[in-house]
Amino acid sequence: MPNQYAAPVQFFLVLVTIWHKIPRLKTGRPRPRDIALEKFHAKKARPGRKPSGGRASSSRQRLRLINACISALHIHGPSRTTVEKVVAIAGMSPGIVRFYFASKAAMLVASLQFLAAEFEQRVLVPVAQLRNEPVRALATLVDLYLDPDIASPRKVSVWYSFWGEASSRQEYFDICGQKDARFAEMVRELIGNLITQSGATHLDPAGVALGLIGALEMMWQDFAFQTETRIDRTAARRQCMGYLRSVFPQQFGRLPVPVRTAAAAPPVSVPGPLAPGAEAATGREQQWLANSWQIAAPESAIAAPGDFVAAELVSGPVLIVRDEEGVVRAFRNQCGQRPHVLTVVPRGHFSGAIECPIHGFASDLRGRALSDRASEGLITLHSHIQDGLITLRAGRFGEGPPALSLEWGTAQPLAAGFASMDLVVYAPWRMLVEHWLEFELPEQPAGRLAGLLAEPQLHLEESSGRIRWRGRIGSEARGWSARRYATLANQPGSAHWNRLFVPPNEFIERRDDGLSVLQVIPVAADQCRVRWLECRPASETARTTAMHYLAHRLRAAWLAQDTEAVQSAHRARLDAGPRAGNDLPVVIAVAAFRSTLARHLRDARVAGLQSGPS
C-alpha cells in the first residue's frame, strides 16, 4: 500500500472500530476510543499476522491470555503475577488485557474459574455418569485425577497458590468451595455404593473416601514441585489403586494391573503386539527413546544471536539458543538449582543472558553460570544440524548413535515460520506407532490417501530400522482438499510425497510445500502425546502457501481418524484380553519395527548383564 494512503486507511479503521464498540459504553468497560487504540497497537506490535474478527477470535484471544496467566501464576504466584508478565508470555500488547478483564484481579479469578470448569467437565462429569458402577467409577476417577492434562505441574501449582496465599484464599473458596464439597460427596457416595454391593458393612464410607481423597491430594502436592519428566504417573496410579485394593481386595484385585517392573518383564524373543495394560515404556525402552535423535525446530527459527526456541521432546523440556558467535547450542530447559523450566515461552529472544525467573540465577548464551551463587551452568545436550533442521539427543554429549540424516536430496531450505502443537492419545505409544506404520506407510495407499498418492515405493533399512516411503501425487484424489492439492502439486510437473520413519518414534514427511514431523512421546501406561511440527519452505509462493494449507487440513483429518481408531482398538483389546490380535497378520513395516524393538531390548539386556557383577 502506498504511504500516502496508509494514514487515511488507518483512521478509517479506527472510526469503524469505535462505531461497533459504542454499545459497550453502558457496560462500564473502557471507552471505545481506548479499545480501538489498543487493538490498533496490538496489531502493530505483531507484524505479519492477519487479525481475525468475530466472537471466535475474541474467545481465542481471551483463552490465550488465561493460559498465559496460568503460566505466570505457576512461575510467580498470585501476589507477584503482573499484567506485564502475563502479556510477555502471551506475546500480546498490555493494553489488550483491559479489553477482556477489568483488572488484574479479574484476570486471576478468570484463570482459576477456567481450571475449575475444566476439572468439573473432565473429571466430575464423566465419573458422575458411572454412579451405578462404583468399581469402574473409582478407577476412572483415579485415572482422570492424575491425567497430565488436569494434573500438570503448571496447573496444580495454580490451585495450591490460590489455596495457600491468604490474599487469594477467599477467591478460592468462592470459586472452588462448592465444587470441592460436591467432589467429596460424590466419592463418599461411590464408596457407599461399593460397600453396599460388596456387603462390607463394617467399613465407614466417610473414612474410606477421606483416605482416597487424601492419597490423590498427596499425589497432586508432589506434582506441584516437579517437572513433567520427573513425575512417575504410573507409580502414582499404582499407589492410589493399591489403597483401594487394600480396602476392597475382591473388587479391585481382579482388575488388570497396568504396571510391571522392568525386572519382571518377560524376555523379548518373538516380536509381537503390545500387550494390553503394559507399562508406558520399560527402562530399556525409555533409554532408547531418550537417546534417540529428535527434530526440535528449523535452524532459521533462531536466526539472530540471542534468539531461542523452547520445546517439549521425548527426553523433557529443551532450550535451543544461538550464542553471540552464531553457534546453535541446546540445553535442558531447567533451572540448575530446582527442577523447574526456565521459560514457558515457545520462542523469544535473550538479551545476553538466560535467567531463572524464580531464583535469579543467570547463565550466558553458552550455558555457563554468571551468578556467584550458582556452582554449575545449564546441562548441555548434543545437537546436530542438517537440511536446515536442528536435531537433539538427551544422552551424554558426544556419545551414542550417529546424527540423523534425512537424505532428502535437493530439498528446499526451510523458513523461520513454523508451528508446533501437541495432541493427547489415550493408547500406548507403541500401538500408535504400529498403526501409523500400517496405515500411513502402506504398501498400497488406502483410505484418505487413495487416489492422491500413486506408484508407492517402500524401502526398509534393516541395519537402522528406518522405513522410507515415496509416492507420486496422482490425479484421482478423494475429497475437495486432496483433489485441490493434487491439482496444485502437478502444475509444474510430476510431484512426489516423501515419508520417513526413524525408530523409535519419529515420522517425517517432506513435500514441495514444506515439512511435517510427528513424534510419539510416552506419557503413561495407556497414554501418549503426539508432537506435531510444521515447517514451510523459505521461498514461498501463492501456490506453495495454498498447498501447505491443504496439506495441514489433510494431516489434521488423518490424525483425528488415526487417534479415534487407535483409542477404539486399545479399548477393544483391553476388553478382549492379552491374546487379542496376536494371531493377526502384520504388514512389512510393522514387522520391521517389532524386530528393531526386540533387537534393541535384547542388546540392551546383554549389555546390562556384561556390565554387571560376574
Salt bridges, closest charged atoms under 4 A:
ASP34 OD2 - ARG31 NE 3.47
ASP34 OD1 - ARG33 NH1 4.00
GLU38 OE2 - ARG98 NH2 2.62
GLU118 OE2 - LYS155 NZ 2.90
GLU120 OE1 - LYS179 NZ 3.79
GLU120 OE2 - ARG182 NH2 3.10
GLU133 OE2 - ARG136 NH1 3.70
ASP143 OD1 - ARG237 NE 2.38
ASP149 OD2 - ARG122 NH2 3.54
GLU185 OE1 - ARG188 NH2 2.84
GLU189 OE1 - ARG131 NH1 2.51
GLU228 OE1 - ARG233 NH2 2.78
GLU279 OE1 - ARG260 NH2 3.71
GLU285 OE2 - ARG430 NH1 2.92
GLU299 OE2 - ARG322 NH2 3.39
ASP307 OD1 - HIS349 ND1 2.80
ASP323 OD2 - ARG329 NE 2.70
GLU325 OE2 - ARG366 NH2 2.54
ASP364 OD2 - ARG368 NE 2.82
GLU399 OE2 - ARG396 NH1 4.00
GLU407 OE1 - ARG468 NH2 3.07
ASP422 OD2 - ARG529 NH1 2.83
GLU434 OE1 - ARG594 NH2 2.85
GLU440 OE1 - ARG499 NH1 3.16
GLU440 OE2 - ARG555 NH1 3.41
GLU455 OE2 - ARG472 NH2 3.46
GLU461 OE2 - ARG468 NE 3.05
GLU509 OE1 - ARG499 NE 2.61
GLU509 OE2 - ARG511 NH1 2.70
GLU509 OE1 - ARG555 NH2 2.86
ASP513 OD2 - ARG511 NH2 3.03
ASP513 OD2 - HIS548 ND1 3.57
ASP526 OD1 - HIS570 NE2 3.33
GLU534 OE1 - ARG511 NH2 3.82
GLU534 OE1 - HIS548 NE2 3.76
GLU540 OE2 - ARG536 NH1 3.46
ASP562 OD1 - HIS435 NE2 3.18
GLU564 OE2 - ARG571 NH2 3.76
